[in-house]
Amino acid sequence: MMIRNSQRIALPLLLAVFGSAVVLSLAHAADSPGIARRDAKLDNLLTQKARDIFERVKLVDGQARSRRVDVVADIGKGVVTISLDRSFLPETHGPSYEDQTSEINFGLLHWAGQVAPIHRVIHLYDGKPAEYYFPEIKAADDAAREAGEEWRRGRPAAIRAGGGAREG
């Protein structure tokens, strides 16, 4: 009970200390164009938070706990990159893995967003994105992107011409 209470006090204190250091370093980075907007203290804090998240996350079939969990934040781009072992990928890509990834992203964005304008999380497994191991992800993303672009190109012309699908 005493440990939990001290953890509740320590976490906000750590965020306050690290957050103020990050804000100061962001001000210096903004004054110096061309310098990558990164902060080692933020990277360390997010790495620890990611490790905590990965310890608690429910594993999907074929996954093993990753021995390597490192986080690097690119403040200028608003991106956090998580580097993991290949062993953390499941046997197959599916809804359980997508749900797990969303849970991890949400948790990490929650912490990162308190100290920097981070809006995206990239997962790398032995230095490669999941699409490298599951090519069907890239194929589905490419097909959806192409269909969206085709729809955007064709839809306004059909509306102007009075066409389009009508039911009735």
Disulfide bonds with the S-S distance in Angstrom:
none
